[in-house]
């Protein structure tokens, strides 16, 4: 477990990670395809961050990446990503972004792509770096520089 930068003897919690991620989301880390539908705004900071947020959580806690389909007004707009922790608990820090009546259906586990497309790699690395600035060094994990390559587009 990683520890607080102010006190290396104190491990950080999921609440610490939640705060660090929320403070790190910004327009420059939002999924570009989501911005074409709805502008990123500070009053809905989770918008367009599900895929790279799920990857950062996966980097730290492992488990499984989960993806579901996002529908709005009867048509599919994209996909939503979240985590299933090793304990089996589903952990979704970006679900609140859906404020226009979207629904998320399904939820299937997917393997983390390794060595595949670099889609959203820059945004993922930027978000991961910002979280590390707030929490301290993050553990290196196999595949951590990669990002989801499918299904696309992200929708959250």
C-alpha positions as CSV (number, residue, x, y, z in Angstrom):
1,X,0.0,0.0,0.0
2,X,1.3,3.5,-0.8
3,X,1.5,6.0,1.9
4,X,0.8,9.7,2.5
5,X,3.6,12.0,1.2
6,X,3.4,14.0,4.5
7,X,3.7,11.0,6.7
8,X,5.2,7.9,5.1
9,X,4.1,5.7,8.0
10,X,0.4,6.4,7.3
11,X,-1.2,4.5,4.3
12,X,-3.6,6.4,2.2
13,X,-7.2,5.3,1.9
14,X,-9.8,5.0,-0.9
15,X,-11.1,8.4,0.2
16,X,-7.6,9.9,-0.3
17,X,-7.5,8.4,-3.8
18,X,-11.0,9.7,-4.5
19,X,-10.0,13.2,-3.4
20,X,-6.8,13.1,-5.5
21,X,-8.6,12.0,-8.6
22,X,-11.3,14.6,-8.3
23,X,-8.7,17.3,-7.8
24,X,-6.8,16.0,-10.9
25,X,-9.6,15.8,-13.5
26,X,-9.6,18.7,-15.9
27,X,-10.6,19.6,-19.5
28,X,-7.1,18.4,-20.7
29,X,-7.7,14.9,-19.4
30,X,-11.3,14.6,-20.6
31,X,-12.1,12.2,-23.4
32,X,-12.1,14.2,-26.6
33,X,-15.1,12.3,-28.0
34,X,-17.1,13.1,-24.9
35,X,-16.3,16.9,-25.2
36,X,-17.9,16.8,-28.7
37,X,-21.3,16.0,-27.0
38,X,-21.0,17.9,-23.7
39,X,-18.4,20.4,-22.7
40,X,-16.2,19.5,-19.7
41,X,-17.0,21.8,-16.8
42,X,-15.7,22.0,-13.2
43,X,-19.2,21.4,-11.8
44,X,-19.1,18.0,-13.4
45,X,-15.4,17.1,-13.2
46,X,-15.9,13.3,-13.7
47,X,-17.3,13.9,-17.2
48,X,-15.1,12.0,-19.8
49,X,-12.8,10.5,-17.2
50,X,-14.1,6.9,-16.6
51,X,-11.5,5.0,-18.7
52,X,-8.4,6.6,-17.4
53,X,-9.7,6.8,-13.8
54,X,-10.5,3.1,-13.9
55,X,-6.9,2.5,-15.1
56,X,-5.4,4.5,-12.2
57,X,-7.6,2.6,-9.7
58,X,-6.5,-0.7,-11.4
59,X,-2.8,0.4,-11.2
60,X,-3.2,0.7,-7.4
61,X,-5.6,-2.1,-6.5
62,X,-5.6,-4.6,-9.3
63,X,-8.9,-6.5,-9.8
64,X,-10.8,-6.3,-13.0
65,X,-11.7,-3.5,-15.4
66,X,-15.5,-3.5,-16.1
67,X,-17.1,-1.9,-19.1
68,X,-20.8,-1.2,-19.8
69,X,-22.7,0.6,-22.6
70,X,-24.0,4.1,-22.2
71,X,-27.4,5.0,-23.7
72,X,-29.0,8.4,-24.0
73,X,-32.4,9.0,-25.5
74,X,-32.6,5.4,-26.8
75,X,-29.2,5.4,-28.7
76,X,-25.8,4.2,-27.6
77,X,-23.4,7.0,-27.0
78,X,-20.4,5.0,-25.9
79,X,-19.0,3.0,-23.0
80,X,-18.5,3.5,-19.3
81,X,-15.5,2.0,-17.4
82,X,-15.2,1.2,-13.7
83,X,-13.5,-1.3,-11.4
84,X,-14.2,-4.6,-9.7
85,X,-11.8,-4.8,-6.8
86,X,-10.2,-8.1,-5.9
87,X,-12.7,-8.4,-3.0
88,X,-15.5,-8.4,-5.7
89,X,-16.7,-4.9,-4.7
90,X,-17.5,-2.7,-7.7
91,X,-15.9,0.7,-7.4
92,X,-17.0,3.5,-9.8
93,X,-15.7,7.0,-9.1
94,X,-17.2,8.6,-12.2
95,X,-20.8,7.3,-12.3
96,X,-22.1,10.7,-11.2
97,X,-21.1,12.3,-14.5
98,X,-24.3,11.1,-16.1
99,X,-26.7,14.0,-15.5
100,X,-28.6,14.1,-18.8
101,X,-30.6,10.9,-18.2
102,X,-28.0,8.5,-19.5
103,X,-28.3,4.8,-18.5
104,X,-25.4,2.4,-18.2
105,X,-26.2,-1.2,-19.1
106,X,-24.3,-4.4,-18.8
107,X,-21.0,-4.5,-17.1
108,X,-18.6,-7.1,-18.4
109,X,-15.0,-7.7,-17.2
110,X,-12.3,-6.9,-19.7
111,X,-8.6,-7.6,-19.8
112,X,-6.4,-4.6,-19.5
113,X,-4.8,-4.1,-22.9
114,X,-1.0,-4.5,-22.8
115,X,1.1,-3.3,-25.7
116,X,-1.9,-2.3,-27.8
117,X,-3.1,1.1,-29.0
118,X,-1.9,4.2,-27.2
119,X,-5.4,5.8,-27.3
120,X,-5.7,8.3,-24.4
121,X,-2.2,7.4,-23.3
122,X,-1.2,11.1,-22.9
123,X,-4.3,11.9,-20.8
124,X,-3.8,8.8,-18.7
125,X,-0.2,9.7,-17.9
126,X,-1.2,13.3,-17.1
127,X,-3.9,12.1,-14.7
128,X,-1.6,9.5,-13.1
129,X,1.1,12.1,-12.6
130,X,-1.4,14.6,-11.0
131,X,-2.6,11.9,-8.6
132,X,1.0,11.0,-7.8
133,X,1.7,14.7,-7.0
134,X,-1.1,14.5,-4.4
135,X,-0.6,11.0,-3.0
136,X,3.1,10.4,-3.5
137,X,4.8,8.0,-5.8
138,X,2.4,5.4,-7.3
139,X,3.5,1.8,-7.7
140,X,4.6,0.7,-11.1
141,X,2.4,-2.1,-12.5
142,X,2.7,-4.2,-15.6
143,X,0.9,-2.4,-18.4
144,X,0.3,0.9,-16.4
145,X,1.4,3.1,-19.3
146,X,-1.3,1.6,-21.5
147,X,-4.9,2.7,-21.9
148,X,-8.0,1.0,-23.1
149,X,-8.0,0.6,-26.9
150,X,-11.5,-0.8,-27.2
151,X,-14.4,-0.5,-27.1
152,X,-14.4,3.1,-28.2
153,X,-15.5,5.8,-27.9
154,X,-15.3,6.2,-24.1
155,X,-18.5,7.9,-22.9
156,X,-17.3,8.8,-19.6
